[in-house]
């Protein structure tokens, strides 16, 4: 990883935390083909999808993508226990859900692009 990025987690790794993006950008790489998308903003909860799947829906989900942040992005790690406590409050839950919805839409754009290119 070059000096301009910090790795948050890797594809297929165990989801041990989410992150509060205080400011900056997080880049998600769902595969090794160079596809990626980014989430930019302030006070956003990222990395929540697999925590929800593993700890609320009881699946064995590992990370579905690699996540990196720009060197100037400011993030705080949210351990699983704090994440689960946060999910009991509406603002935290709404924040995590909004970011997950945005990630789903951006991932779908990558899937659509792939499908259109292979047709």
C-alpha positions as CSV (number, residue, x, y, z in Angstrom):
1,X,0.0,0.0,0.0
2,X,1.6,3.3,-0.9
3,X,2.1,6.1,1.6
4,X,-0.9,8.0,0.5
5,X,-3.4,5.4,1.8
6,X,-4.0,3.7,5.1
7,X,-5.5,0.2,4.9
8,X,-8.6,-0.3,7.2
9,X,-9.2,-3.9,6.4
10,X,-8.7,-6.5,3.7
11,X,-11.1,-8.6,1.6
12,X,-12.0,-11.9,3.4
13,X,-10.7,-10.6,6.8
14,X,-12.6,-11.0,10.0
15,X,-14.8,-8.0,10.8
16,X,-13.6,-6.9,14.2
17,X,-14.7,-3.2,14.0
18,X,-16.4,-0.5,12.1
19,X,-14.9,3.0,11.6
20,X,-16.2,6.6,12.2
21,X,-15.0,8.6,9.3
22,X,-14.7,12.0,10.9
23,X,-13.6,13.6,7.7
24,X,-12.1,12.5,4.3
25,X,-12.7,9.5,2.1
26,X,-12.7,5.8,2.3
27,X,-12.1,3.7,-0.9
28,X,-13.7,0.3,-1.3
29,X,-12.1,-2.3,-3.6
30,X,-14.6,-5.2,-4.0
31,X,-12.3,-7.3,-6.2
32,X,-8.8,-7.4,-7.6
33,X,-9.8,-6.1,-11.0
34,X,-9.3,-2.5,-10.2
35,X,-12.9,-1.7,-9.5
36,X,-13.5,0.6,-6.6
37,X,-15.8,3.3,-5.2
38,X,-15.5,5.8,-2.5
39,X,-17.5,7.3,0.4
40,X,-16.7,10.9,1.3
41,X,-18.0,12.9,4.1
42,X,-18.0,13.7,7.8
43,X,-19.1,11.6,10.8
44,X,-20.0,8.6,8.7
45,X,-19.9,5.0,10.0
46,X,-18.1,2.8,7.5
47,X,-17.3,-0.9,7.6
48,X,-20.6,-1.8,9.2
49,X,-22.1,-4.3,6.7
50,X,-20.2,-7.4,7.8
51,X,-20.7,-6.5,11.5
52,X,-24.4,-6.4,11.0
53,X,-24.3,-9.6,9.0
54,X,-22.1,-11.5,11.5
55,X,-23.4,-10.1,14.9
56,X,-27.0,-9.3,14.2
57,X,-28.0,-11.7,11.4
58,X,-25.7,-14.5,12.7
59,X,-24.0,-15.3,9.4
60,X,-20.4,-16.1,9.0
61,X,-19.7,-13.1,6.8
62,X,-16.1,-11.9,6.5
63,X,-15.1,-8.7,4.8
64,X,-16.5,-8.5,1.3
65,X,-14.0,-5.9,0.1
66,X,-10.8,-4.1,1.0
67,X,-11.1,-0.6,2.4
68,X,-8.5,2.1,2.4
69,X,-8.5,5.7,3.5
70,X,-6.7,8.7,2.2
71,X,-3.6,9.6,4.3
72,X,-5.4,12.8,5.4
73,X,-8.7,11.1,6.3
74,X,-9.5,11.1,10.0
75,X,-11.0,7.9,11.3
76,X,-11.7,6.3,14.7
77,X,-12.1,2.6,15.2
78,X,-15.4,1.4,16.6
79,X,-14.9,-2.0,18.3
80,X,-17.7,-4.6,17.9
81,X,-19.0,-4.0,21.5
82,X,-19.4,-0.2,21.0
83,X,-20.8,-0.8,17.5
84,X,-23.5,-3.1,18.9
85,X,-24.3,-0.6,21.7
86,X,-24.6,2.2,19.1
87,X,-27.0,0.1,17.0
88,X,-29.5,0.6,19.9
89,X,-29.7,4.3,19.2
90,X,-31.6,5.8,16.2
91,X,-29.0,8.3,15.0
92,X,-26.2,5.7,15.0
93,X,-28.5,3.1,13.3
94,X,-29.6,5.6,10.7
95,X,-26.0,6.7,10.0
96,X,-24.8,3.1,9.5
97,X,-27.9,2.2,7.4
98,X,-27.5,5.3,5.1
99,X,-23.8,4.4,4.4
100,X,-24.7,0.8,3.8
101,X,-27.4,1.9,1.3
102,X,-24.9,4.1,-0.5
103,X,-22.4,1.3,-0.7
104,X,-25.0,-1.0,-2.1
105,X,-25.9,1.5,-4.8
106,X,-22.3,2.0,-5.7
107,X,-21.6,-1.7,-5.8
108,X,-24.6,-2.2,-8.0
109,X,-23.1,0.4,-10.5
110,X,-20.0,-1.8,-10.7
111,X,-22.1,-4.9,-11.3
112,X,-24.1,-3.1,-14.0
113,X,-21.0,-2.0,-15.7
114,X,-19.6,-5.5,-15.7
115,X,-22.9,-7.0,-17.0
116,X,-23.1,-4.3,-19.8
117,X,-19.5,-4.9,-20.8
118,X,-20.0,-8.7,-21.0
119,X,-23.2,-8.5,-23.1
